[in-house]
Amino acid sequence: MSLPKLNVIFPMAGDGIRFGGVFKPFQYAGESYFIELAKERFNIFAPFFTLHYYLIYRQDQEEKYSVKSKLLELFPHDTLHFCIIPTKTIGPLHTVLTSLKTNYLDGFSFVCDCDLSIGLQPFLNYLLSEDVPDYIVSLYTISKANWFEWGKAVLDESNTLIQFCEKENPSLNGTVMGLIGCHFIKDINSLLPYENISNFSHAFQEELLTSRKCSFVSITDTHFFGTPQQLTAYKLQIAQKKSFFIDIDGTIIHTTDPLTYDSLSVRLLPQTIETLTEYKKQGHQIILTTSRKNKVKLIKLLEDLHIPYDELITNLPSGQRIIINDKKPYAPLLCMAVAYQPDRDHGISNIRGISYPAVIRKMYGCSAADVYLLEVQGKKVIRKYIKKTLDKSIHCENLKRQLDEIKRFNFYWKNSCPTILETFENNDEFYYDMEYLEHYVPLSTLHISEQIRVLDNILNNLFTNIYCYKKSINGIEWLNAYIQEKITPKLNEIEQYDEIFYNIVNAPFIKINNTVTKGLRTILEEIDISRYAPSDIQPIHGDLTLENILYCVEENDIKLIDHSGAKYMDSHYLDLGKVFQSVIAKYEGWKDIQLFRLIDKDTYELNPFNLNISAEDFEPLLKFFKDQTDPFKKGLFYMITHLIRAVPYIYKKDMQRALYAAVLSCWYFSVLEQG
């Protein structure tokens, strides 16, 4: 007895504008064409129906893409009907009805877009029932924010369809769901009265006024790739499906000596079947690997033990198994090769693989590391991530050091930094996750009076909990080393930029706001550095700018972030210099104003917004340095060195601001020497 016929119609006459005008069915999604992914889902009906596929497209598309020969090559064992229409149409419904005028069709039919792949199981019970509805539409849960992107259906309280509409908002109240472009029509010819309507949603709205029965199925198994964004999301969905390469002996079954193929002599390790079943349920692939040689006996053993798997690889060496897999550009945070080494006979029940987090947005970051705001298990977290490459090796070590400093500060001064949630490292990448401080703001955003009050609190805690771990040093020797290691190399780099930068570094005299000062090398050669030498070193933050101090006004709470640039112990005047960089040099405000005018290569006019400074204004901060002489000048000196060190970094982003930082360093040196 022959099976009843089921038509599957793919309207494919669109221009594919969102993909640059290519023929969308032949657009790639991974290794498969769109049309392959859309069509393969209909295999579920093959045991119950004889499937006939109707491919509708334009004559010019046939001429340009050889559609017929390509489809015959792709689907050599299927019954294909090629419906070539002469001109463009106004929409998918119009495409189908244009084809019906020259290609006779009747009976059960699906009309499906080729840029989606959905689970069709919910349709099957309807189609096998005695009372098949006239129409069955597929619906998808959408948020109100996305209504404008979807054709929609409205359900009343009894889950009855009461309205269809396209991109416009519904006029009736009820549950609004998205209308997926895959519909069942009991008699395809019932659509003929709507030949002047472009979209199925409008035709279905008209059908609600008739006596015909319209039902719906709710679809959850979905892949959409109709836009470049959806295609990227689809690739990401697929990339999150894992391939578990699992050894057999000692990993899922107890090791025996000698090895046996007798299922009565083999013991499964705890939770093996449950774990493997969960992998399968989540859509992952299970590839069992083993050094055993007798594949036939092994297959029988696995069947007897009811072990689920997809592939079996035998006769492997018993040594290392190395997985090499490329990093996906559309999933930068997804580790593509993960290794686990459970102890022999300990099982796999705790192994799930690393999941791809929901990326809310990429955050601003000054370092070579990428900073992301993520959602992990329903909570927002900050991830600082770096890929291990030769050019980033030093930056990777710095990120690890930053992590250690956060832990150290939190140990010395409890809750002074965000809580570290997770760390991860393999041969290719390193990252750490920390809590997201949602109600905190950078201290730089507050008024100067509030900044000084909070800084008073911070310095009090730093001296009480951090700076107290100190070591006496030869300060002049330490400062000479600091200049040779940190300042001189920067001057050598800066002078290479151009003639103007060379002049700032090496000129005997420069005129700034009608005041004559010296070039940076001349100043450093003539300055009495003993006045700025520290007497001891201690743990420090290293980058204590106001941007790296987060403050919660409601809870009066402080969090320090982005420790950077310091040795294991350094002078706390480096921290004071960073504070001064924010409150005196007002570094965070440079991007918002006109900073200076270059009169000629030796003459500059600076914006005075950060030039008038007074030690008295910062007395609340300086009181903590009571064992030191003239802490204000020391802080100013190290602020200047920070500005010099920042010039090459700024230069990569903004040459004008880099020039300003260099000139401003000369100005502050003149203030320091005069004061």
C-alpha positions as CSV (number, residue, x, y, z in Angstrom):
1,M,0.0,0.0,0.0
2,S,1.4,3.3,-1.1
3,L,1.9,6.2,1.4
4,P,-0.2,9.4,1.1
5,K,1.5,12.3,-0.6
6,L,2.8,15.3,1.3
7,N,4.0,18.4,-0.6
8,V,6.8,20.5,0.8
9,I,7.0,23.9,-0.9
10,F,10.0,26.1,-0.7
11,P,9.4,29.7,-2.1
12,M,12.9,30.8,-3.0
13,A,12.4,33.8,-5.4
14,G,13.7,36.5,-3.1
15,D,16.7,38.6,-3.8
16,G,18.7,37.8,-0.6
17,I,19.3,41.6,0.0
18,R,20.5,41.1,3.6
19,F,23.3,38.8,2.3
20,G,24.4,41.1,-0.5
21,G,22.0,39.9,-3.2
22,V,23.1,36.2,-3.3
23,F,20.7,33.3,-3.9
24,K,19.8,32.6,-0.3
25,P,19.2,28.8,-0.5
26,F,22.8,28.4,-1.6
27,Q,24.2,30.6,1.2
28,Y,26.4,28.6,3.6
29,A,25.6,28.0,7.3
30,G,28.7,26.1,8.3
31,E,29.2,23.2,6.0
32,S,25.6,23.1,4.7
33,Y,23.5,25.2,2.4
34,F,20.5,26.9,3.9
35,I,18.2,24.7,1.8
36,E,19.9,21.6,3.1
37,L,19.3,22.5,6.7
38,A,15.7,23.6,6.0
39,K,14.8,20.4,4.0
40,E,16.4,17.8,6.3
41,R,13.9,18.4,9.1
42,F,11.1,17.0,6.9
43,N,12.7,13.6,7.0
44,I,10.6,13.0,10.1
45,F,7.5,12.6,7.8
46,A,9.2,10.0,5.5
47,P,7.8,6.9,7.3
48,F,4.2,8.1,7.0
49,F,4.1,10.1,3.7
50,T,5.6,10.2,0.2
51,L,7.4,13.5,0.1
52,H,7.3,15.7,-2.9
53,Y,9.5,18.8,-2.8
54,Y,8.5,21.9,-4.9
55,L,11.3,24.5,-5.3
56,I,10.0,27.8,-6.6
57,Y,12.5,30.3,-7.9
58,R,13.0,32.8,-10.8
59,Q,14.2,32.3,-14.3
60,D,17.1,34.7,-13.8
61,Q,18.2,32.8,-10.7
62,E,18.2,29.6,-12.8
63,E,20.4,31.3,-15.4
64,K,22.8,32.7,-12.8
65,Y,23.1,29.9,-10.3
66,S,22.1,26.7,-12.2
67,V,19.6,26.0,-9.5
68,K,18.1,22.9,-11.0
69,S,21.4,21.0,-11.5
70,K,22.7,22.0,-8.1
71,L,19.6,20.8,-6.3
72,L,19.6,17.5,-8.2
73,E,23.2,17.1,-7.1
74,L,22.3,17.9,-3.5
75,F,19.2,15.7,-3.3
76,P,19.6,12.8,-5.8
77,H,17.3,10.4,-4.0
78,D,14.3,12.8,-3.5
79,T,11.3,13.7,-5.6
80,L,12.0,17.2,-6.7
81,H,9.7,19.5,-8.8
82,F,11.2,22.7,-10.2
83,C,8.7,25.6,-10.4
84,I,10.4,28.4,-12.3
85,I,8.5,31.7,-12.4
86,P,9.3,34.5,-14.8
87,T,9.5,37.6,-12.6
88,K,9.9,38.9,-9.1
89,T,7.0,38.6,-6.7
90,I,5.8,40.8,-3.8
91,G,6.3,38.2,-1.0
92,P,6.4,34.5,-0.2
93,L,2.6,34.0,-0.5
94,H,2.6,35.7,-3.9
95,T,5.5,33.5,-4.9
96,V,3.6,30.3,-4.1
97,L,0.3,31.4,-5.8
98,T,2.2,32.6,-8.9
99,S,3.6,29.1,-9.2
100,L,0.2,27.4,-8.6
101,K,-1.1,29.0,-11.8
102,T,1.3,26.9,-13.9
103,N,2.0,23.9,-11.6
104,Y,-1.0,21.9,-10.4
105,L,-0.9,21.0,-6.8
106,D,-3.4,19.6,-4.3
107,G,-3.6,18.0,-0.9
108,F,-1.5,18.2,2.2
109,S,1.2,20.8,1.8
110,F,3.8,22.6,3.9
111,V,5.1,26.0,2.8
112,C,8.5,26.6,4.4
113,D,11.1,29.3,4.2
114,C,14.6,28.1,3.4
115,D,16.4,30.3,6.0
116,L,15.3,28.4,9.0
117,S,15.5,24.9,10.5
118,I,12.9,23.9,13.0
119,G,11.8,20.8,14.8
120,L,8.6,19.6,13.1
121,Q,7.6,16.8,15.5
122,P,4.7,18.9,16.9
123,F,3.0,18.8,13.5
124,L,3.1,15.0,13.3
125,N,0.3,14.1,15.7
126,Y,-2.0,16.6,13.8
127,L,-1.2,15.1,10.4
128,L,-1.8,11.5,11.6
129,S,-5.1,12.3,13.3
130,E,-8.5,11.7,11.7
131,D,-9.5,15.4,11.9
132,V,-6.6,17.3,10.3
133,P,-7.0,21.1,10.6
134,D,-7.3,23.2,7.5
135,Y,-4.3,25.2,8.6
136,I,-1.5,24.7,11.2
137,V,0.8,27.6,11.8
138,S,4.0,27.4,13.8
139,L,4.5,29.9,16.6
140,Y,7.5,31.0,18.6
141,T,7.8,32.9,21.9
142,I,9.1,36.4,21.3
143,S,9.5,39.5,23.6
144,K,7.6,42.7,23.0
145,A,10.8,44.4,22.2
146,N,11.1,42.2,19.1
147,W,7.5,42.5,17.8
148,F,8.6,44.8,15.0
149,E,10.8,42.0,13.5
150,W,8.1,39.4,13.3
151,G,4.8,38.5,11.7
152,K,2.6,37.7,14.7
153,A,-0.3,35.7,16.0
154,V,-2.5,36.6,19.0
155,L,-4.0,33.9,21.3
156,D,-6.9,34.6,23.7
157,E,-7.2,33.1,27.2
158,S,-8.4,29.8,25.9
159,N,-5.4,29.6,23.5
160,T,-7.5,30.2,20.5
161,L,-6.1,32.1,17.5
162,I,-7.9,35.5,17.3
163,Q,-5.6,37.6,15.1
164,F,-2.7,37.6,12.7
165,C,-0.7,40.7,11.7
166,E,2.6,41.4,10.1
167,K,5.2,43.9,11.6
168,E,2.6,46.3,12.9
169,N,1.4,45.9,16.5
170,P,-1.7,43.7,17.1
171,S,-5.0,45.5,17.6
172,L,-6.4,42.8,20.0
173,N,-5.3,41.9,23.5
174,G,-3.9,38.5,24.2
175,T,-0.7,36.4,24.1
176,V,1.4,37.6,21.2
177,M,3.7,35.0,19.5
178,G,6.0,35.2,16.5
179,L,4.8,33.5,13.3
180,I,7.6,31.2,12.0
181,G,7.7,30.9,8.2
182,C,6.7,27.2,8.1
183,H,2.9,26.4,7.7
184,F,0.8,23.4,6.9
185,I,-2.2,23.8,4.6
186,K,-4.6,20.9,4.2
187,D,-5.5,22.0,0.7
188,I,-3.0,24.3,-0.9
189,N,-5.5,25.5,-3.4
190,S,-7.5,27.1,-0.6
191,L,-5.0,30.0,-0.8
192,L,-5.9,30.9,-4.4
193,P,-8.3,33.7,-3.4
194,Y,-5.4,35.6,-1.9
195,E,-3.2,36.0,-5.0
196,N,-2.9,39.8,-4.4
197,I,-1.7,39.4,-0.8
198,S,2.1,39.2,-0.2
199,N,2.3,37.7,3.3
200,F,0.8,34.6,4.8
201,S,-0.1,36.5,8.0
202,H,-2.6,38.6,6.1
203,A,-4.1,35.5,4.4
204,F,-4.5,33.7,7.7
205,Q,-6.2,36.8,9.1
206,E,-8.8,36.5,6.3
207,E,-9.2,32.8,7.0
208,L,-10.1,33.5,10.7
209,L,-13.3,35.0,9.2
210,T,-14.2,31.7,7.5
211,S,-15.5,28.4,8.9
212,R,-12.2,26.7,8.3
213,K,-10.2,25.3,11.2
214,C,-6.9,27.0,12.0
215,S,-4.6,25.5,14.7
216,F,-1.1,26.1,15.8
217,V,2.0,24.4,17.2
218,S,4.5,26.0,19.5
219,I,8.0,25.4,18.3
220,T,11.0,25.4,20.7
221,D,13.6,23.6,18.6
222,T,14.6,26.4,16.3
223,H,17.5,27.6,14.2
224,F,17.1,30.9,12.3
225,F,19.7,32.2,9.8
226,G,17.7,34.7,7.7
227,T,19.9,37.6,8.5
228,P,23.7,37.9,9.0
229,Q,23.1,38.4,12.7
230,Q,20.9,35.3,12.9
231,L,23.5,33.3,10.9
232,T,26.2,34.3,13.4
233,A,23.9,33.3,16.3
234,Y,23.2,29.9,14.5
235,K,26.9,29.3,14.2
236,L,27.3,30.1,17.8
237,Q,24.5,27.6,18.7
238,I,26.2,24.9,16.7
239,A,29.6,25.7,18.2
240,Q,28.2,25.1,21.7
241,K,27.3,21.5,20.8
242,K,30.2,19.6,22.2
243,S,32.0,16.4,21.0
244,F,32.9,14.3,24.0
245,F,35.9,12.0,23.2
246,I,35.7,9.5,26.1
247,D,38.1,6.7,26.9
248,I,36.4,3.4,27.8
249,D,38.5,1.4,30.3
250,G,39.1,3.2,33.6
251,T,36.8,6.1,32.5
252,I,33.3,4.7,32.0
253,I,33.9,1.1,33.0
254,H,36.2,-0.4,35.7
255,T,39.5,-1.5,34.4
256,T,40.0,-5.3,34.4
257,D,43.3,-7.2,34.0
258,P,43.2,-8.8,31.6
259,L,40.6,-6.9,29.5
260,T,37.3,-8.7,29.0
261,Y,34.5,-8.5,26.6
262,D,32.1,-10.3,28.9
263,S,29.3,-7.9,30.0
264,L,28.7,-10.0,33.1
265,S,32.3,-9.4,34.2
266,V,32.3,-5.7,33.5
267,R,31.2,-3.0,36.0
268,L,30.1,0.4,34.9
269,L,31.5,3.3,36.9
270,P,28.9,5.2,38.9
271,Q,26.5,7.5,37.0
272,T,28.0,6.5,33.6
273,I,24.7,5.9,31.8
274,E,23.0,8.9,33.4
275,T,25.8,11.2,32.4
276,L,26.1,9.9,28.8
277,T,22.3,10.1,28.5
278,E,22.4,13.7,29.6
279,Y,25.1,14.5,27.0
280,K,22.8,13.1,24.3
281,K,19.8,14.9,25.6
282,Q,21.7,18.2,25.3
283,G,22.5,17.4,21.7
284,H,26.2,16.6,22.2
285,Q,28.2,13.9,20.3
286,I,29.8,11.0,22.2
287,I,32.8,9.5,20.6
288,L,34.2,6.6,22.6
289,T,37.9,6.0,22.2
290,T,40.0,3.0,23.2
291,S,43.3,1.1,22.6
292,R,41.2,-2.1,22.4
293,K,41.6,-3.9,19.0
294,N,38.5,-6.1,18.7
295,K,35.9,-3.7,17.5
296,V,33.2,-6.3,16.8
297,K,33.3,-7.7,20.4
298,L,33.5,-4.2,21.8
299,I,30.3,-3.1,20.0
300,K,28.5,-6.1,21.4
301,L,29.8,-5.3,24.9
302,L,28.6,-1.7,24.6
303,E,25.2,-2.8,23.5
304,D,24.9,-5.3,26.4
305,L,25.8,-2.5,28.8
306,H,23.3,-0.1,27.1
307,I,26.0,2.6,26.8
308,P,24.9,5.4,24.4
309,Y,27.4,6.7,21.9
310,D,27.6,8.1,18.4
311,E,31.0,6.9,17.2
312,L,33.6,4.3,18.3
313,I,37.3,4.6,17.6
314,T,39.5,1.6,18.4
315,N,43.1,0.5,18.2
316,L,44.5,3.8,19.4
317,P,47.8,4.2,21.2
318,S,47.4,4.2,24.9
319,G,49.4,7.4,25.3
320,Q,48.4,11.1,25.1
321,R,45.3,12.0,23.1
322,I,45.7,15.5,21.8
323,I,42.7,17.5,20.4
324,I,43.3,20.4,18.0
325,N,40.4,22.6,17.1
326,D,40.3,26.1,15.7
327,K,39.1,29.1,17.6
328,K,35.8,30.5,16.2
329,P,35.8,34.3,15.6
330,Y,32.1,34.5,16.4
331,A,32.6,32.9,19.8
332,P,35.8,34.5,21.2
333,L,35.1,33.3,24.8
334,L,34.3,29.7,23.8
335,C,37.3,27.4,24.5
336,M,37.3,25.0,21.5
337,A,39.4,22.2,23.0
338,V,39.1,21.2,26.6
339,A,40.9,18.3,28.3
340,Y,39.9,16.4,31.5
341,Q,42.0,13.7,33.1
342,P,39.9,11.9,35.8
343,D,41.8,9.4,37.9
344,R,41.4,5.8,36.8
345,D,38.1,4.3,37.7
346,H,36.7,7.6,39.1
347,G,34.2,8.1,36.3
348,I,32.8,11.0,34.3
349,S,29.8,12.1,36.4
350,N,31.2,15.5,37.2
351,I,32.4,16.4,33.6
352,R,30.1,18.7,31.6
353,G,32.5,20.8,29.5
354,I,32.8,24.6,29.5
355,S,29.7,26.5,28.4
356,Y,29.6,29.7,26.4
357,P,28.3,32.5,28.5
358,A,25.8,35.1,27.4
359,V,27.8,38.2,26.4
360,I,25.9,41.3,27.4
361,R,28.5,43.7,26.0
362,K,32.2,44.2,25.6
363,M,33.5,46.7,28.1
364,Y,36.1,49.4,27.8
365,G,39.5,48.3,28.9
366,C,43.0,50.0,28.7
367,S,45.1,46.8,28.9
368,A,45.8,44.2,26.2
369,A,43.1,42.0,27.8
370,D,39.5,42.0,26.6
371,V,36.9,42.8,29.2
372,Y,33.3,41.5,28.9
373,L,30.1,41.8,30.9
374,L,28.6,38.4,30.9
375,E,25.6,36.6,32.3
376,V,26.6,33.3,33.9
377,Q,23.9,31.1,35.5
378,G,21.6,34.1,35.8
379,K,24.2,36.5,37.3
380,K,26.2,39.3,35.8
381,V,29.9,38.9,36.0
382,I,33.0,40.6,34.6
383,R,35.4,38.5,32.6
384,K,39.0,39.7,31.8
385,Y,40.2,37.5,29.0
386,I,43.4,37.2,27.0
387,K,44.5,34.9,24.2
388,K,48.0,33.6,24.6
389,T,50.0,34.7,21.6
390,L,53.7,35.5,21.3
391,D,53.1,39.3,21.1
392,K,50.8,39.1,24.2
393,S,52.9,36.9,26.5
394,I,54.0,39.8,28.8
395,H,50.4,41.0,28.9
396,C,49.2,37.6,29.9
397,E,51.7,37.5,32.8
398,N,50.5,41.0,33.8
399,L,46.9,39.8,33.9
400,K,47.8,36.9,36.1
401,R,49.7,39.3,38.3
402,Q,46.7,41.5,38.4
403,L,44.6,38.6,39.6
404,D,47.2,37.8,42.3
405,E,47.1,41.4,43.4
406,I,43.3,41.4,43.8
407,K,43.6,38.3,45.9
408,R,46.4,39.8,48.0
409,F,44.5,43.1,48.6
410,N,41.4,41.2,49.6
411,F,43.4,39.2,52.1
412,Y,45.2,42.2,53.6
413,W,42.1,44.5,53.4
414,K,38.9,42.4,53.3
415,N,36.4,43.2,50.5
416,S,38.6,46.0,49.2
417,C,38.3,44.5,45.6
418,P,35.7,42.6,43.7
419,T,35.3,38.9,44.6
420,I,37.0,36.5,42.2
421,L,34.5,33.9,41.0
422,E,36.5,31.7,38.6
423,T,39.8,31.4,36.8
424,F,40.6,29.3,33.7
425,E,43.8,28.6,31.8
426,N,44.9,26.3,29.1
427,N,47.6,26.4,26.4
428,D,45.8,29.0,24.4
429,E,44.0,31.4,26.8
430,F,43.6,32.7,30.3
431,Y,40.8,34.5,32.0
432,Y,39.3,35.3,35.4
433,D,35.7,36.2,36.3
434,M,34.8,38.6,39.1
435,E,31.7,40.0,40.5
436,Y,29.9,42.8,38.6
437,L,29.5,45.9,40.8
438,E,26.2,47.1,39.3
439,H,25.5,50.0,41.6
440,Y,29.1,51.3,41.7
441,V,30.4,54.3,39.7
442,P,34.0,55.4,39.0
443,L,35.1,57.9,41.6
444,S,36.1,60.2,38.7
445,T,32.4,60.9,38.1
446,L,31.8,62.5,41.5
447,H,32.5,66.1,42.6
448,I,36.0,66.9,43.8
449,S,34.9,67.4,47.4
450,E,33.4,63.9,47.4
451,Q,36.5,62.5,45.7
452,I,38.7,63.9,48.5
453,R,36.4,62.5,51.2
454,V,36.5,59.0,49.6
455,L,40.2,59.2,49.0
456,D,40.7,60.1,52.6
457,N,39.0,56.8,53.5
458,I,41.0,54.8,51.0
459,L,44.4,56.1,52.1
460,N,43.5,55.5,55.7
461,N,42.7,51.9,54.9
462,L,45.8,51.5,52.6
463,F,48.1,52.7,55.4
464,T,46.3,50.6,58.0
465,N,46.0,47.3,55.9
466,I,48.4,47.4,52.9
467,Y,51.2,49.9,53.2
468,C,52.0,48.7,56.7
469,Y,53.9,45.7,55.2
470,K,57.0,47.7,54.3
471,K,60.7,47.3,53.9
472,S,63.4,50.0,54.4
473,I,65.5,50.7,51.3
474,N,68.3,52.9,49.9
475,G,65.9,55.4,48.3
476,I,68.3,57.1,45.9
477,E,69.4,53.7,44.6
478,W,65.8,52.6,44.2
479,L,64.9,55.9,42.4
480,N,67.9,55.7,40.0
481,A,66.8,52.2,39.1
482,Y,63.2,53.4,38.6
483,I,64.3,56.2,36.2
484,Q,66.6,53.9,34.3
485,E,64.0,51.1,33.9
486,K,60.8,53.1,33.5
487,I,61.5,56.7,32.4
488,T,64.7,56.7,30.2
489,P,63.3,54.0,27.8
490,K,60.1,56.0,27.3
491,L,62.1,59.2,26.5
492,N,64.1,57.2,24.0
493,E,60.9,56.0,22.4
494,I,59.1,59.4,22.5
495,E,62.0,61.3,20.8
496,Q,61.6,59.0,17.7
497,Y,58.1,60.1,16.9
498,D,58.8,63.4,15.1
499,E,60.7,66.7,15.4
500,I,58.2,68.2,17.8
501,F,58.4,65.2,20.2
502,Y,62.2,65.2,19.9
503,N,62.3,68.8,20.9
504,I,60.2,68.3,24.0
505,V,62.5,65.6,25.1
506,N,65.9,67.2,24.3
507,A,65.4,71.0,23.9
508,P,67.3,73.1,26.5
509,F,64.4,75.4,26.7
510,I,60.6,75.4,25.9
511,K,58.1,78.2,26.3
512,I,54.8,77.2,27.9
513,N,52.1,79.8,28.7
514,N,54.8,82.5,28.5
515,T,57.0,80.6,31.0
516,V,60.3,79.3,30.0
517,T,61.0,75.6,31.1
518,K,63.4,72.9,30.1
519,G,63.1,69.8,28.0
520,L,62.5,66.5,29.8
521,R,66.0,65.1,29.6
522,T,67.6,68.4,30.7
523,I,65.3,68.5,33.8
524,L,66.0,64.9,34.8
525,E,69.8,65.4,34.4
526,E,69.7,68.6,36.6
527,I,67.1,67.7,39.2
528,D,68.1,66.7,42.7
529,I,66.4,63.3,42.9
530,S,67.3,62.8,46.5
531,R,64.4,65.0,47.4
532,Y,62.0,62.5,45.9
533,A,63.6,59.3,47.0
534,P,61.4,57.1,49.2
535,S,62.7,55.6,52.5
536,D,60.8,52.3,52.2
537,I,58.7,50.1,49.8
538,Q,55.5,48.2,50.3
539,P,52.7,46.5,48.4
540,I,50.9,49.1,46.3
541,H,48.0,49.2,43.9
542,G,50.1,50.4,40.9
543,D,47.3,52.3,39.0
544,L,45.3,54.1,41.6
545,T,43.5,56.6,39.3
546,L,40.0,57.6,40.1
547,E,38.7,55.5,37.2
548,N,40.1,52.4,39.0
549,I,38.2,53.3,42.3
550,L,34.6,52.2,42.2
551,Y,32.2,53.7,44.8
552,C,28.7,52.8,45.8
553,V,27.0,56.0,47.2
554,E,24.1,54.2,48.8
555,E,26.4,51.8,50.8
556,N,29.4,54.1,51.1
557,D,31.5,51.2,49.9
558,I,34.8,51.2,47.9
559,K,36.2,48.7,45.5
560,L,39.6,48.9,43.9
561,I,40.1,47.5,40.4
562,D,42.7,47.1,37.7
563,H,45.9,46.8,39.8
564,S,48.7,47.3,37.4
565,G,52.3,48.3,36.7
566,A,53.9,47.8,40.1
567,K,56.5,45.3,41.4
568,Y,55.7,43.0,44.3
569,M,56.7,45.9,46.5
570,D,57.2,49.5,45.4
571,S,56.9,53.0,46.8
572,H,53.4,54.1,47.9
573,Y,54.3,57.4,46.3
574,L,53.7,55.8,43.0
575,D,50.1,55.4,44.1
576,L,49.9,59.0,45.3
577,G,51.3,60.0,41.9
578,K,48.4,58.2,40.2
579,V,45.9,59.9,42.5
580,F,47.4,63.2,41.6
581,Q,47.2,62.2,37.9
582,S,43.4,62.3,38.4
583,V,42.8,65.1,40.8
584,I,45.6,67.5,39.7
585,A,46.3,66.7,36.0
586,K,42.6,65.8,35.6
587,Y,43.5,63.0,33.2
588,E,40.0,61.6,32.9
589,G,38.8,65.0,31.6
590,W,41.2,65.4,28.7
591,K,38.9,64.0,26.1
592,D,36.2,66.6,26.6
593,I,38.1,69.9,26.0
594,Q,40.6,71.7,23.8
595,L,43.8,71.0,25.7
596,F,46.5,73.3,24.0
597,R,47.6,75.3,21.0
598,L,51.0,74.7,19.3
599,I,52.4,78.1,18.5
600,D,55.7,76.7,17.1
601,K,57.9,73.8,17.9
602,D,59.2,75.6,21.0
603,T,56.1,77.5,22.2
604,Y,52.8,76.1,23.6
605,E,49.7,77.6,25.1
606,L,48.0,75.2,27.5
607,N,44.4,75.2,28.8
608,P,44.7,76.4,32.4
609,F,42.1,74.1,33.8
610,N,44.6,71.9,35.6
611,L,47.6,74.3,36.0
612,N,46.7,76.2,39.2
613,I,47.5,73.8,42.0
614,S,48.0,74.1,45.8
615,A,49.3,71.7,48.3
616,E,46.7,72.9,50.8
617,D,43.9,71.6,48.7
618,F,45.1,68.1,49.2
619,E,46.1,68.3,52.9
620,P,43.5,65.6,53.9
621,L,45.4,63.1,51.7
622,L,48.9,64.2,52.6
623,K,48.4,63.7,56.4
624,F,48.9,60.0,56.0
625,F,52.4,60.4,54.8
626,K,53.5,62.0,58.1
627,D,56.8,60.1,58.3
628,Q,58.0,61.6,55.0
629,T,59.3,65.1,54.1
630,D,57.3,67.2,51.7
631,P,54.9,64.4,50.5
632,F,53.1,66.8,48.1
633,K,56.2,67.4,46.0
634,K,57.0,63.7,46.1
635,G,53.5,62.9,44.8
636,L,53.8,65.6,42.1
637,F,57.2,64.1,41.0
638,Y,55.7,60.6,40.6
639,M,52.7,62.0,38.8
640,I,55.0,63.6,36.3
641,T,56.8,60.3,35.7
642,H,53.4,58.6,35.2
643,L,52.5,61.1,32.5
644,I,55.9,60.5,30.8
645,R,55.3,56.7,30.9
646,A,51.8,57.2,29.5
647,V,52.9,59.1,26.4
648,P,53.7,56.0,24.2
649,Y,50.4,54.4,25.2
650,I,48.4,57.5,24.4
651,Y,50.3,58.1,21.2
652,K,48.9,54.8,19.7
653,K,45.4,56.2,20.1
654,D,45.7,60.0,19.9
655,M,48.9,61.8,18.8
656,Q,47.6,65.2,20.0
657,R,46.8,64.0,23.5
658,A,50.2,62.3,23.7
659,L,51.9,65.6,22.8
660,Y,49.9,67.3,25.5
661,A,51.0,64.8,28.1
662,A,54.6,65.4,27.2
663,V,54.3,69.2,27.3
664,L,52.3,69.1,30.5
665,S,55.1,67.0,32.1
666,C,57.5,69.8,31.3
667,W,55.2,72.4,32.8
668,Y,54.7,70.4,36.1
669,F,58.5,69.9,36.4
670,S,58.9,73.7,36.2
671,V,56.2,74.1,39.0
672,L,58.0,71.4,41.1
673,E,61.4,73.1,40.7
674,Q,60.0,76.6,41.4
675,G,57.9,75.5,44.4
